[in-house]
Amino acid sequence: MNNEKIIYADKILLADGWNQDKTLTINNGIITSIDSGYLKGAEHVKGPVIPGMINCHSHAFQRAFAGFSEQGSEGQDSFWTWRKIMYKFLAQLTCQNAEIIARQLYIEMLKMGYTRVAEFHYLHHEINGDNHPSLAAMAEALFKAATTSGIGLTMLPVLYRFSGFGAQAPNDSQKRFINSTEQFNQLVSECFKLSKNHRNTNIGIAPHSLRAVDKKSLEQAVNHVRALDKHAPIHIHIAEQQKEVEDCLNHYGQRPVEWLLDNMTLDEQWCLIHATHINEQERQGIIKSRAIAGICPTTEANLGDGIFPTTEFLAEGGTFAIGSDSHISVNPIEELRWLEYAQRLIKQQRAILASSQELSVGANLWKKAAMGGAQSTNSNTGELSVGKQADLVVLDSQQTRLFAHSNQHLLDSMIFASQNTPVRDVMVNGQWVILAGHHQDENATANAFADILDVLSA
Protein backbone atom coordinates (compact mmCIF):
# COMPACT_ATOMS: atom_id res chain seq x y z
CA MET A 1 0.00 0.00 0.00
CA ASN A 2 1.37 3.40 -0.96
CA ASN A 3 1.86 5.70 2.00
CA GLU A 4 2.49 9.20 0.63
CA LYS A 5 3.20 12.39 2.54
CA ILE A 6 3.94 15.82 1.11
CA ILE A 7 5.53 18.44 3.34
CA TYR A 8 6.61 22.00 2.64
CA ALA A 9 9.40 23.82 4.49
CA ASP A 10 10.33 27.49 4.34
CA LYS A 11 13.87 26.54 5.35
CA ILE A 12 15.49 23.10 5.12
CA LEU A 13 19.00 21.68 5.41
CA LEU A 14 19.46 19.43 2.38
CA ALA A 15 22.53 17.49 1.31
CA ASP A 16 23.81 20.54 -0.61
CA GLY A 17 23.22 22.97 2.28
CA TRP A 18 20.43 25.29 3.38
CA ASN A 19 17.57 25.73 0.94
CA GLN A 20 14.43 27.87 0.95
CA ASP A 21 10.86 27.03 -0.09
CA LYS A 22 11.07 23.29 -0.76
CA THR A 23 8.41 20.59 -0.95
CA LEU A 24 9.33 16.99 -0.11
CA THR A 25 7.30 14.10 -1.42
CA ILE A 26 7.68 10.97 0.70
CA ASN A 27 6.53 7.52 -0.37
CA ASN A 28 6.72 4.53 1.99
CA GLY A 29 9.19 6.38 4.16
CA ILE A 30 11.55 7.43 1.35
CA ILE A 31 12.02 10.93 -0.08
CA THR A 32 11.06 10.52 -3.73
CA SER A 33 11.21 14.15 -4.88
CA ILE A 34 12.27 17.59 -3.68
CA ASP A 35 10.60 20.42 -5.55
CA SER A 36 10.98 24.17 -5.40
CA GLY A 37 8.00 26.12 -4.13
CA TYR A 38 4.79 24.99 -2.50
CA LEU A 39 2.93 22.04 -4.01
CA LYS A 40 -0.84 21.98 -3.53
CA GLY A 41 -1.91 19.85 -0.61
CA ALA A 42 1.48 19.88 1.12
CA GLU A 43 1.62 20.08 4.91
CA HIS A 44 3.39 23.31 5.91
CA VAL A 45 5.79 22.49 8.75
CA LYS A 46 6.22 25.13 11.45
CA GLY A 47 9.97 25.70 11.51
CA PRO A 48 13.35 24.95 9.93
CA VAL A 49 13.96 21.30 8.99
CA ILE A 50 17.19 19.40 9.59
CA PRO A 51 18.20 15.73 9.28
CA GLY A 52 17.49 13.52 12.28
CA MET A 53 20.46 12.50 14.41
CA ILE A 54 21.67 8.92 14.85
CA ASN A 55 22.66 7.71 18.30
CA CYS A 56 25.57 5.34 17.64
CA HIS A 57 25.90 3.89 21.15
CA SER A 58 23.20 3.00 23.67
CA HIS A 59 22.90 0.66 26.65
CA ALA A 60 19.15 1.12 27.11
CA PHE A 61 18.84 -0.39 30.58
CA GLN A 62 21.36 2.13 31.95
CA ARG A 63 18.73 4.88 31.54
CA ALA A 64 17.17 3.57 34.77
CA PHE A 65 20.59 3.76 36.46
CA ALA A 66 21.20 7.45 35.70
CA GLY A 67 21.68 9.40 38.92
CA PHE A 68 22.39 6.36 41.12
CA SER A 69 26.19 6.53 40.89
CA GLU A 70 27.12 10.11 41.77
CA GLN A 71 27.81 9.59 45.49
CA GLY A 72 31.40 8.36 45.28
CA SER A 73 32.60 4.92 46.31
CA GLU A 74 35.70 3.33 47.80
CA GLY A 75 37.35 6.72 48.20
CA GLN A 76 38.70 6.76 44.63
CA ASP A 77 35.75 6.69 42.29
CA SER A 78 36.40 5.67 38.69
CA PHE A 79 34.90 3.81 35.75
CA TRP A 80 35.69 0.54 37.51
CA THR A 81 33.88 1.43 40.76
CA TRP A 82 30.97 2.81 38.72
CA ARG A 83 30.79 -0.56 36.95
CA LYS A 84 30.42 -2.43 40.25
CA ILE A 85 27.40 -0.31 41.19
CA MET A 86 25.92 -0.78 37.72
CA TYR A 87 26.30 -4.57 37.90
CA LYS A 88 24.36 -4.69 41.19
CA PHE A 89 21.61 -2.54 39.66
CA LEU A 90 21.08 -4.53 36.46
CA ALA A 91 20.94 -7.84 38.35
CA GLN A 92 17.29 -7.01 39.18
CA LEU A 93 15.95 -6.30 35.68
CA THR A 94 13.38 -8.48 33.91
CA CYS A 95 12.41 -8.54 30.22
CA GLN A 96 9.31 -6.50 31.02
CA ASN A 97 11.43 -3.96 32.91
CA ALA A 98 13.84 -3.73 29.99
CA GLU A 99 11.05 -3.02 27.51
CA ILE A 100 9.53 -0.22 29.61
CA ILE A 101 12.93 1.35 30.33
CA ALA A 102 13.86 1.24 26.65
CA ARG A 103 10.51 2.69 25.57
CA GLN A 104 10.96 5.60 27.98
CA LEU A 105 14.50 6.14 26.72
CA TYR A 106 13.55 5.96 23.04
CA ILE A 107 10.72 8.46 23.49
CA GLU A 108 13.19 10.80 25.21
CA MET A 109 15.61 10.33 22.33
CA LEU A 110 12.96 11.16 19.76
CA LYS A 111 11.91 14.30 21.64
CA MET A 112 15.52 15.47 21.51
CA GLY A 113 16.02 14.83 17.78
CA TYR A 114 17.47 11.32 17.63
CA THR A 115 15.71 9.31 14.94
CA ARG A 116 17.75 6.09 15.07
CA VAL A 117 19.67 4.27 17.80
CA ALA A 118 22.38 1.59 17.74
CA GLU A 119 21.64 -0.61 20.75
CA PHE A 120 24.84 -2.17 22.17
CA HIS A 121 22.86 -4.93 23.87
CA TYR A 122 24.58 -7.21 26.37
CA LEU A 123 21.88 -8.04 28.93
CA HIS A 124 20.98 -11.44 27.46
CA HIS A 125 19.95 -13.91 30.18
CA GLU A 126 17.67 -14.49 33.15
CA ILE A 127 18.46 -12.87 36.49
CA ASN A 128 20.14 -16.08 37.66
CA GLY A 129 22.17 -16.33 34.45
CA ASP A 130 20.10 -19.09 32.83
CA ASN A 131 19.07 -18.82 29.20
CA HIS A 132 15.62 -17.53 28.40
CA PRO A 133 13.46 -20.04 26.45
CA SER A 134 14.35 -17.85 23.46
CA LEU A 135 17.95 -16.61 23.41
CA ALA A 136 16.70 -13.32 21.95
CA ALA A 137 14.01 -12.66 24.59
CA MET A 138 15.78 -9.59 26.01
CA ALA A 139 16.58 -8.34 22.52
CA GLU A 140 12.94 -8.80 21.53
CA ALA A 141 11.92 -6.52 24.41
CA LEU A 142 14.03 -3.78 22.84
CA PHE A 143 12.63 -4.42 19.36
CA LYS A 144 9.15 -3.95 20.82
CA ALA A 145 10.20 -0.75 22.57
CA ALA A 146 11.62 0.65 19.33
CA THR A 147 8.52 -0.28 17.35
CA THR A 148 6.06 1.22 19.84
CA SER A 149 8.10 4.40 20.29
CA GLY A 150 8.73 4.81 16.55
CA ILE A 151 12.52 5.12 16.60
CA GLY A 152 14.72 3.33 14.08
CA LEU A 153 16.79 0.53 15.63
CA THR A 154 20.13 -1.06 14.79
CA MET A 155 20.36 -4.03 17.15
CA LEU A 156 23.91 -4.99 18.12
CA PRO A 157 23.95 -8.15 20.25
CA VAL A 158 27.10 -8.16 22.37
CA LEU A 159 29.57 -11.02 22.49
CA TYR A 160 30.91 -11.14 26.03
CA ARG A 161 32.98 -14.18 27.05
CA PHE A 162 35.64 -13.22 29.57
CA SER A 163 36.22 -10.83 32.46
CA GLY A 164 39.68 -9.77 31.32
CA PHE A 165 42.59 -10.29 28.97
CA GLY A 166 43.93 -13.84 28.81
CA ALA A 167 40.47 -15.44 28.82
CA GLN A 168 39.90 -14.77 32.52
CA ALA A 169 36.75 -16.47 33.80
CA PRO A 170 33.74 -14.15 34.03
CA ASN A 171 32.68 -13.09 37.51
CA ASP A 172 29.25 -13.70 39.00
CA SER A 173 28.09 -10.14 38.20
CA GLN A 174 28.62 -10.82 34.49
CA LYS A 175 26.59 -14.03 34.31
CA ARG A 176 23.73 -12.37 32.40
CA PHE A 177 26.11 -11.27 29.61
CA ILE A 178 28.01 -14.46 28.85
CA ASN A 179 27.60 -16.65 25.76
CA SER A 180 29.82 -19.16 24.02
CA THR A 181 30.64 -18.04 20.50
CA GLU A 182 28.35 -20.72 19.09
CA GLN A 183 25.44 -19.64 21.26
CA PHE A 184 26.12 -16.01 20.45
CA ASN A 185 25.97 -16.71 16.72
CA GLN A 186 22.63 -18.45 17.28
CA LEU A 187 21.42 -15.33 19.12
CA VAL A 188 22.50 -13.15 16.18
CA SER A 189 20.60 -15.37 13.76
CA GLU A 190 17.49 -15.09 15.94
CA CYS A 191 17.83 -11.31 15.92
CA PHE A 192 17.93 -11.30 12.11
CA LYS A 193 14.61 -13.18 12.15
CA LEU A 194 13.13 -10.71 14.63
CA SER A 195 14.23 -7.79 12.50
CA LYS A 196 12.09 -9.03 9.61
CA ASN A 197 9.01 -8.50 11.79
CA HIS A 198 9.95 -5.00 12.98
CA ARG A 199 9.93 -2.13 10.52
CA ASN A 200 12.96 0.14 10.24
CA THR A 201 15.39 -2.17 12.05
CA ASN A 202 18.61 -3.94 11.12
CA ILE A 203 21.26 -6.11 12.79
CA GLY A 204 24.98 -5.97 13.45
CA ILE A 205 27.15 -7.24 16.29
CA ALA A 206 29.18 -5.79 19.13
CA PRO A 207 32.17 -7.78 20.37
CA HIS A 208 32.23 -6.10 23.78
CA SER A 209 35.94 -5.31 24.04
CA LEU A 210 39.33 -6.94 23.61
CA ARG A 211 39.26 -7.83 27.31
CA ALA A 212 35.95 -9.70 26.86
CA VAL A 213 36.68 -11.62 23.63
CA ASP A 214 39.73 -13.39 22.22
CA LYS A 215 40.90 -13.41 18.62
CA LYS A 216 39.25 -16.71 17.71
CA SER A 217 35.81 -15.79 19.04
CA LEU A 218 36.07 -12.32 17.48
CA GLU A 219 36.84 -13.79 14.06
CA GLN A 220 34.05 -16.38 14.32
CA ALA A 221 31.46 -13.78 15.31
CA VAL A 222 32.48 -11.39 12.52
CA ASN A 223 32.44 -14.16 9.93
CA HIS A 224 28.99 -15.30 11.02
CA VAL A 225 27.31 -11.88 10.90
CA ARG A 226 28.99 -10.96 7.63
CA ALA A 227 27.71 -14.22 6.10
CA LEU A 228 24.20 -13.03 6.98
CA ASP A 229 24.81 -9.42 5.87
CA LYS A 230 28.10 -8.43 4.27
CA HIS A 231 27.55 -4.81 5.35
CA ALA A 232 26.51 -5.56 8.94
CA PRO A 233 27.76 -2.95 11.43
CA ILE A 234 30.41 -4.11 13.90
CA HIS A 235 30.89 -2.01 17.04
CA ILE A 236 33.44 -2.54 19.80
CA HIS A 237 34.49 -0.76 23.00
CA ILE A 238 38.17 0.05 22.59
CA ALA A 239 40.79 1.99 24.61
CA GLU A 240 38.22 3.67 26.86
CA GLN A 241 40.40 3.59 29.96
CA GLN A 242 44.14 3.88 30.58
CA LYS A 243 44.02 0.62 32.55
CA GLU A 244 42.54 -1.11 29.52
CA VAL A 245 45.46 0.09 27.39
CA GLU A 246 47.98 -1.03 30.00
CA ASP A 247 46.35 -4.46 30.36
CA CYS A 248 46.32 -4.89 26.58
CA LEU A 249 50.01 -3.97 26.37
CA ASN A 250 50.81 -6.48 29.10
CA HIS A 251 48.87 -9.27 27.39
CA TYR A 252 49.35 -8.67 23.65
CA GLY A 253 52.38 -6.39 23.64
CA GLN A 254 50.28 -3.92 21.65
CA ARG A 255 47.84 -1.10 22.34
CA PRO A 256 44.14 -2.00 21.78
CA VAL A 257 43.56 -0.12 18.51
CA GLU A 258 47.01 -1.14 17.28
CA TRP A 259 46.15 -4.82 17.89
CA LEU A 260 42.74 -4.45 16.25
CA LEU A 261 44.22 -2.85 13.13
CA ASP A 262 46.86 -5.58 12.85
CA ASN A 263 44.56 -8.54 13.47
CA MET A 264 41.17 -7.68 11.95
CA THR A 265 40.10 -6.26 8.58
CA LEU A 266 38.36 -3.06 9.54
CA ASP A 267 36.08 -1.26 7.08
CA GLU A 268 33.54 1.56 6.97
CA GLN A 269 30.98 -0.45 9.00
CA TRP A 270 33.28 -0.87 11.99
CA CYS A 271 32.63 1.64 14.76
CA LEU A 272 35.25 2.01 17.49
CA ILE A 273 33.46 3.19 20.62
CA HIS A 274 35.42 5.30 23.13
CA ALA A 275 38.70 5.10 21.19
CA THR A 276 39.85 7.71 23.67
CA HIS A 277 43.41 6.71 24.47
CA ILE A 278 45.06 6.39 21.06
CA ASN A 279 48.40 7.54 19.69
CA GLU A 280 49.07 9.19 16.35
CA GLN A 281 49.67 5.93 14.50
CA GLU A 282 46.42 4.44 15.81
CA ARG A 283 44.51 7.58 14.90
CA GLN A 284 45.83 7.47 11.34
CA GLY A 285 45.15 3.73 11.16
CA ILE A 286 41.48 4.24 12.04
CA ILE A 287 41.17 6.86 9.31
CA LYS A 288 42.94 4.71 6.72
CA SER A 289 40.64 1.77 7.51
CA ARG A 290 37.58 4.07 7.04
CA ALA A 291 36.23 2.94 10.42
CA ILE A 292 34.11 5.34 12.48
CA ALA A 293 35.04 6.77 15.86
CA GLY A 294 32.00 6.50 18.14
CA ILE A 295 32.33 9.35 20.64
CA CYS A 296 30.07 9.72 23.69
CA PRO A 297 31.16 13.03 25.25
CA THR A 298 28.73 13.25 28.19
CA THR A 299 29.28 9.67 29.34
CA GLU A 300 33.03 9.88 28.79
CA ALA A 301 33.05 13.03 30.93
CA ASN A 302 30.79 11.49 33.56
CA LEU A 303 33.03 8.43 33.88
CA GLY A 304 36.25 10.40 33.76
CA ASP A 305 37.44 8.47 30.72
CA GLY A 306 39.40 11.16 28.93
CA ILE A 307 39.05 13.20 25.75
CA PHE A 308 39.21 11.88 22.20
CA PRO A 309 41.64 13.75 19.87
CA THR A 310 38.78 15.11 17.79
CA THR A 311 40.62 18.12 16.33
CA GLU A 312 43.39 16.07 14.77
CA PHE A 313 41.05 13.23 13.78
CA LEU A 314 38.72 15.49 11.80
CA ALA A 315 41.57 17.51 10.29
CA GLU A 316 42.98 14.27 8.88
CA GLY A 317 39.64 13.21 7.38
CA GLY A 318 38.27 10.95 10.09
CA THR A 319 34.59 10.02 10.39
CA PHE A 320 32.78 10.20 13.73
CA ALA A 321 29.37 9.50 15.23
CA ILE A 322 27.94 10.40 18.62
CA GLY A 323 26.20 8.31 21.25
CA SER A 324 24.51 8.80 24.61
CA ASP A 325 25.86 5.50 26.02
CA SER A 326 24.89 5.48 29.74
CA HIS A 327 22.18 8.13 29.14
CA ILE A 328 23.35 10.47 31.84
CA SER A 329 22.21 12.86 29.12
CA VAL A 330 19.87 12.04 26.23
CA ASN A 331 20.49 15.05 24.04
CA PRO A 332 22.50 15.24 20.80
CA ILE A 333 22.88 19.01 21.22
CA GLU A 334 24.67 18.49 24.52
CA GLU A 335 26.88 15.75 23.04
CA LEU A 336 28.02 18.04 20.23
CA ARG A 337 28.45 21.00 22.56
CA TRP A 338 30.70 18.91 24.83
CA LEU A 339 32.60 17.63 21.81
CA GLU A 340 33.55 21.16 20.82
CA TYR A 341 34.03 22.57 24.32
CA ALA A 342 36.42 19.79 25.37
CA GLN A 343 38.64 20.71 22.42
CA ARG A 344 38.43 24.41 23.30
CA LEU A 345 39.58 23.67 26.85
CA ILE A 346 42.50 21.58 25.65
CA LYS A 347 43.58 23.91 22.84
CA GLN A 348 42.62 27.17 24.59
CA GLN A 349 41.04 28.33 21.33
CA ARG A 350 37.53 28.83 19.99
CA ALA A 351 35.42 27.53 17.08
CA ILE A 352 37.75 24.59 16.58
CA LEU A 353 35.61 21.93 14.89
CA ALA A 354 34.64 23.96 11.86
CA SER A 355 36.16 23.29 8.43
CA SER A 356 37.19 25.19 5.35
CA GLN A 357 34.04 23.86 3.64
CA GLU A 358 31.73 24.65 6.57
CA LEU A 359 32.63 27.65 8.72
CA SER A 360 29.72 27.09 11.13
CA VAL A 361 30.86 24.79 13.95
CA GLY A 362 27.26 23.80 14.69
CA ALA A 363 26.39 22.96 11.09
CA ASN A 364 29.65 21.11 10.58
CA LEU A 365 29.17 18.96 13.67
CA TRP A 366 25.49 18.19 13.07
CA LYS A 367 25.99 17.21 9.44
CA LYS A 368 29.10 15.12 10.07
CA ALA A 369 27.65 13.39 13.12
CA ALA A 370 24.44 12.53 11.24
CA MET A 371 26.32 11.12 8.26
CA GLY A 372 28.78 9.26 10.48
CA GLY A 373 25.89 7.86 12.48
CA ALA A 374 24.20 6.64 9.30
CA GLN A 375 27.42 4.93 8.28
CA SER A 376 27.83 3.36 11.72
CA THR A 377 24.34 1.81 11.51
CA ASN A 378 24.39 0.96 7.79
CA SER A 379 21.13 2.87 7.48
CA ASN A 380 19.76 4.93 4.60
CA THR A 381 19.71 8.06 6.75
CA GLY A 382 21.93 10.98 7.74
CA GLU A 383 20.91 13.58 5.17
CA LEU A 384 17.81 14.81 3.38
CA SER A 385 18.00 14.00 -0.32
CA VAL A 386 16.07 11.99 -2.91
CA GLY A 387 16.35 8.29 -2.17
CA LYS A 388 17.07 8.76 1.52
CA GLN A 389 14.77 7.78 4.35
CA ALA A 390 12.60 10.61 5.63
CA ASP A 391 14.10 10.98 9.11
CA LEU A 392 13.87 14.66 9.95
CA VAL A 393 13.52 17.18 12.74
CA VAL A 394 11.45 20.38 12.67
CA LEU A 395 12.87 23.10 14.90
CA ASP A 396 10.55 25.39 16.85
CA SER A 397 10.65 28.75 15.07
CA GLN A 398 9.29 30.44 18.18
CA GLN A 399 12.52 29.47 19.92
CA THR A 400 14.99 29.85 17.07
CA ARG A 401 13.81 33.43 16.37
CA LEU A 402 15.18 34.48 19.78
CA PHE A 403 18.76 33.70 18.77
CA ALA A 404 20.87 34.33 15.68
CA HIS A 405 18.90 32.38 13.10
CA SER A 406 20.21 33.16 9.65
CA ASN A 407 21.30 30.11 7.67
CA GLN A 408 24.88 30.80 8.69
CA HIS A 409 24.13 30.90 12.42
CA LEU A 410 21.06 28.73 13.06
CA LEU A 411 22.79 25.49 14.07
CA ASP A 412 25.42 27.37 16.03
CA SER A 413 22.63 28.93 18.08
CA MET A 414 20.90 25.57 18.44
CA ILE A 415 24.01 23.86 19.82
CA PHE A 416 25.68 26.64 21.78
CA ALA A 417 22.90 29.02 22.82
CA SER A 418 19.65 27.09 23.28
CA GLN A 419 18.49 26.67 26.87
CA ASN A 420 15.55 24.38 26.08
CA THR A 421 15.19 21.78 23.37
CA PRO A 422 14.34 23.52 20.09
CA VAL A 423 12.90 20.29 18.67
CA ARG A 424 9.24 20.71 17.74
CA ASP A 425 8.31 17.80 15.47
CA VAL A 426 10.12 14.60 14.50
CA MET A 427 9.49 12.30 11.55
CA VAL A 428 10.98 8.81 11.32
CA ASN A 429 10.74 6.77 8.14
CA GLY A 430 7.99 9.04 6.87
CA GLN A 431 5.86 8.92 10.04
CA TRP A 432 5.37 11.74 12.55
CA VAL A 433 6.36 10.42 15.98
CA ILE A 434 6.74 13.74 17.84
CA LEU A 435 4.27 16.59 17.26
CA ALA A 436 4.49 19.93 19.06
CA GLY A 437 7.11 18.42 21.35
CA HIS A 438 5.03 15.46 22.48
CA HIS A 439 4.79 11.70 21.90
CA GLN A 440 1.37 10.07 22.07
CA ASP A 441 2.52 7.50 24.65
CA GLU A 442 4.79 9.71 26.76
CA ASN A 443 2.59 9.95 29.85
CA ALA A 444 1.67 6.27 30.16
CA THR A 445 5.27 5.24 29.51
CA ALA A 446 6.67 7.74 32.02
CA ASN A 447 4.29 6.46 34.71
CA ALA A 448 5.29 2.84 34.07
CA PHE A 449 8.97 3.80 34.10
CA ALA A 450 8.59 5.73 37.37
CA ASP A 451 7.00 2.67 38.97
CA ILE A 452 10.05 0.59 37.98
CA LEU A 453 12.40 3.17 39.47
CA ASP A 454 10.50 3.05 42.75
CA VAL A 455 11.02 -0.73 42.92
CA LEU A 456 14.68 -0.65 41.84
CA SER A 457 15.60 2.06 44.33
CA ALA A 458 13.70 0.57 47.27
Secondary structure by P-SEA (a helix, b strand, c coil): cbbbbbbbbcccccccccccbbbbbbcccccccccccccccbbbbccbbbbbbbbcccccccccccccccccccccccaaaaaaaaaaaaccccaaaaaaaaaaaaaaaaaacccccccccccccccccccccccaaaaaaaaaaaaaaccccbbbbbbcccccccccccccccccccccaaaaaaaaaaaaaaaaacccbbbbbbccccccccaaaaaaaaaaaaaaccbbbbbbbccccaaaaaaaaaaccccaaaaaaacccccccccccccccccaaaaaaaaaacbbbbccaaaaaaacccccaaaaaaaacccbbbbbcccccccaaaaaaaaaaaaaaaacccccccccccccaaaaaaaaaaaaaaaaacccccccccccccbbbbccaaaaaacccccccaaaaaccccccccccbbbcccccccccccccaaaaaaaaaaaaaaaaac
